[in-house]
Amino acid sequence: MDQALFRSELAQQLRVDSIRTSTAAGSGHPTSSLSAADLLAVLLDGHLRLDFERPDNPANDHLIFSKGHASPLQYAAFKAVGAVEDDELLTFRKFGSRLEGHPTPILPWVDVATGSLGQGLPIGVGLALAGKRLDRLPYRVWVLCGDSEMAEGSVWEALEHAGHEQLDNLIAIIDVNRLGQTGPTMHGWDLTSYTARAQAAGWRTIEIDGHDLDEIESALTQAEDGDGRPVAIIAATQKGKGVAEVADKPGFHGKPLAHAEESIVELGGLRDLRVKPAKPDADAKPHVFDTGSGGLPAFEEGTELATRKAYGQALAALGDRRGDVVAMDGEVSNSTFAELFRDAHPDRYFEMYIAEQQLIAAAVGMQVRGWCAFASTFAAFLSRAYDFVRMAAVSRADLRLMGSHAGVAIGEDGPSQMALEDLAAFRAVHGSTVLYPCDANQTVQLVTAMADLPGISYLRTSRGAMPVIYPPGEQFPIGGSKVVRDGDDVTLVGAGVTLHEAVKAADVLAHEGIEARVIDLYSIKPVDSGTLRRAATETAGLVTAEDHWPEGGLGEAVLSALTDQPAQVRTLAVHEMPGSGQPAELLGQARIDATAIAEKARELAS
């Protein structure tokens, strides 16, 4: 069989198998799969360099289905390359199957979970950056995009950044099939609208008929000839191509075909072709950065330093010791102090500008290749990228995030800059770790621990300088806490800024004959239930104080630890919308300062 005929037959096989999978499941997106079958057939046969027998080969190309709802096509492709058998193909969307409704890394050939549209291309940027600047290997990153998702702002962030970084190892294949879920897309088949935007961001563009195999071959060949620009192949296609009943017709999105058997006959029937993608160099090795044996920063007790600055110093030192540590920031590195890492390790630092979705996506892409990625910005701005964090958890990604300038304690900047929901947001992420240090030495130890944590970890840092209360080298295990004052009358629980307020309150209470136990709950998740339970048993009750809204933060973490134990708990949190002012004024207004803590403690002690 000559190549042209083989590719034509392979494309039809991909269509047939896409129909079979969704029919067996009784759900899925066959029409979205049919439109891109020709594109994928040519990519598999001669352009994708991926050893499916060695998915861990560092030189492998990466294939991301940003239009993750076209998973029937991706799974059909895995069958065509011999990675899955036909029996497994027909378990699509069944309980216990690896072939989930949208792709996840349960499959070793899937780098990241997709399905939340607009994420594949930004993550592809992260992978392409890793290839160019970290691994320094010639792999390509192929991203199949849908035209509907091109409306997402995260796609523009990716276009901008890839063009700026001249990522000619990144190739976006845009499947312009005209129809979205409920009707026509914004631009329909106006390919020039997509072309103009990509070109404005510095991309090389190629417009093609996405069903003409010769045009597809020519476009992919041109795309592989890098000229310093990322490439966008903008392909006009037909949703439901090959099946007259549904082709280019609205109302069939996300539905199995009503007449699947007849449609398969229309496509020429079952086939069992196998394609062998080219394998990359088996001996290629990623670049390794030099490492040293320097110590961690240490701060003298009684001095004052902002935990955000301690973060930057700790990260720079960690970069000295570990060549796999990389850092990125959202153009606030002089406030998060990520600039200290940038200055020490410029080859491993990435400026992501004011594009928080791309910031998180880049970290996700880099960790795919095993890099230990830290990403930082103001805590309030991470909320813009929350869906990327949520999907990173679905991807089983290992991310280390730092949010600075949290709470009313930032002072004069006012409520637009005051993260007051971040603890709740990150506690809600599956498998996450949420940390809130109160001094510089604690920050150093927690940053160091984060480098080896699985899943999503989040460090909340503060803007203002705070007293150093722990000696250098003090250990802070994840899931632990510290009892910084002993007492048997009442317990005060704080973290970060409010830990210091709790200590002040304990001093006031001591003068009144009330001995307060003070717990530094630096690990908000996982929480130290044992220490809290003992405090509930051994004292009259607990007062919690947090620079955060009452929903989902430290107070509710404490309450969750005591659900099956009778305990008196009083929670102090920010209830009213704050304004601008001095930090002490705002803490007092919010009733989370030492005065308010002492008042609640007296109520319990009496």
Secondary structure, DSSP 8 states (H G I E B T S, - for coil): --HHHHHHHHHHHHHHHHHHHHHHHT-S-HHHHHTTHHHHHHHHTTT-B--TT-TT-TT--EEEESSGGGHHHHHHHHHHTTSS-HHHHTTTT-TT-SS-SS--TTSTT--S---STT-HHHHHHHHHHIIIIII-----EEEEEESGGGGSHHHHHHHHHHHHHT-TTEEEEEEE-SB-SSSB-SSTT-HHHHHHHHHHTT-EEEEEETT-HHHHHHHHHHHHS--SS-EEEEEE--TTTT-TTTTT-TT-TT---TTHHHHHHHTT---------B---TT-----------------TT-EEEHHHHHHHHHHHHHHH-TTEEEEESS-HHHH-THHHHHH-GGGEEE--S-HHHHHHHHHHHHHTT-EEEEEEEGGGGGGGHHHHHHHHHTT--EEEEEESBSGGG-TT-GGG-BSSHHHHHHTSTT-EEE--SSHHHHHHHHHHHTT--SEEEEE--SSEEE--S-TT----TT--EEEE--SSEEEEE-THHHHHHHHHHHHHHHTT--EEEEE--EEES--HHHHHHHHHHSS-EEEE-SS-SSSSHHHHHHHHTTTS---EEEE---S---S--HHHHHHHTT-SHHHHHHHHHHHH-
